[in-house]
Amino acid sequence: MKIETGNESYLRAASCYVRMNVFVIERYLAIVDEFDTQDTAETIYSVIFDEFKPVATARLLIENEQTVRIGRVATLKEYRGQNLGSQVVSVLEACAIERGYQQSLVHAELTAEIFYQKMSYSRIGEPYTEDGVDCITLMKVF
C-alpha cells in the first residue's frame, strides 16, 4: 500500500470514491451533505492506495493562520483495523506543521472520539448534532 498527499484532481476523485462508499452507501448520509463546497481544487487530500484502489482518505482545510481542520476521515470496511485512518491523519498533520500551522481541529462523530484521543486530540466544547449525527470538536496543538 502507498499513501499520497496533495490537491491533484485524481486524489480528490480517489477521496470521493472512499467517502461515497463509507459515508453515503454504507452509513446512509445524504450525498449533498457529504460533498460540500469545501471540496475544491485547493483542498489537500491524503489517500492510501492498495495497488490502484483507494482504500482510506482524509482532507485538510485551512481554518485560519494558525489552525487547520482535518476531516472526512474514512476507510473502506474491508481495510479497517489496519491503522490506515491514523496514517492519513498523521500525513495531513505533518503537511500542516510543514506549512507553519500550530494546531488542528477535528469535527468528529462521538463514536470516533477515542480514535482521535489516541492521536493526542482533546475534546473542546460540548457535543452537538451535525448533518443528523452526534459530534464533538477536538483539538491538537502541534
N, C-alpha and C positions, 0 to 999 in steps of 0.2 A: 504494500500500500504506500501511496505517496500523498503528501499534503502540498497544496498550492494556495498562495495568497495573492490577492490583487483585485483590481477593478476591471479586468478584461471581461468582455461580453460572454465568453464561454464559461467563466467562473460564475457569473450571475445566472446563466442558464442552468449550470450544474447545481447551484444552490437552490434555485427554484424547483428543480426536479426532486431534490430531497425533501424540501419543505412541502411540496404538493403531496407527496406520498405520506409524510408523517402527520402534518397538521390538518390538511384538507381531507384526504382519503381515510387515513387511519383514525384521526381524532375528531373528524366531522366539524372542524372550524370553518367558518364562512370564508370562501375564497377571496371575497372583497376585503375582508379584514386581514387576511394573511399577506396579500400582495398589495402593499400600501405605497404611498408616494415616496417612501424612503429608499426604494429600490431604484437607484439612478445609476448613471454612468460613472459617478464619483464614488459610489458605495464600495467599500472594501469587503471582500468575502474571503473566508478560508474554507477550503473544500478538501476532503480526503477522498481519494480515488482508489478503488480496488480494480487494478488494470485500467479500464476506461469508464467504469461505472462509478458515479458519485455516490458516496455512502454516508457522509457526515458533513455538516456545514455550520457556519455561524457568520454573522455580519457585524461590521464595525461602523458605528455612526459617530459623528462629532457633535457633542453637546455644546461645548464652549471651549475657550482657550486652554483650559486645564483638564477637561473631562471628556471621556468617550463613553459610549454606551454599546455594550455587546449584546446582541440579541439574535433571535431566530435560530437558536442552537438546536440542531436536530440530527438524529442518527437513524438510518433505516433499521427497522425492527430486527432483521436477521444479523445485524452488526453490533447490536447493543452489548454492553458488558465487556467491551474491549478498550475502554478509556478513550474512545475516539472523540467524545464530546469535550473532555478536558483538553485534548490536543488542539482542537480547532479554537477553543477559547484561549489557550496559552499562546498560540501563534499570534492571535489578534492583540493580546496584551503586549507581547514583545514588539509588535508593529507600533502600538500606541506609545510605548516607552521610547522607542527609537525616534519617534516624531516629537518627543518632548511633553507628552501628556502626563499628568500626575495622578490621575485616578480613573477608575472605571465604574460605571453603573450598570446594573442588570435589572430589568423588569422581569421577574421570574414567576412562573406558576408556583404556588405554595408547595406542590409536590416536588419541585426541583430545588427547594431552599437548601437542603442538606448537601446536594451536589456542589452548589456554589460555596457553601461554608467550608467544605473540604478544600476549596481553592482559595481560601483566605478572604472571602467576601463576608461582610457583616450586614445584618438587617438594619435598614433605616426606615423609620416610619411604621405605619400600621398597614395591615393587609387591605386590599381593595379589589374591585372587580374590573377587569379589562376584557372587552370582547366576550363577555359572558363567562370568564374564567377567573377564579380567585388567584390573586397575585400578590407579590411583595417586592419591594425595591431593595436591592443590596448594593453595597459599595466596597471597593477595594482601592486602597491607596498604594501606589507603586513605590 
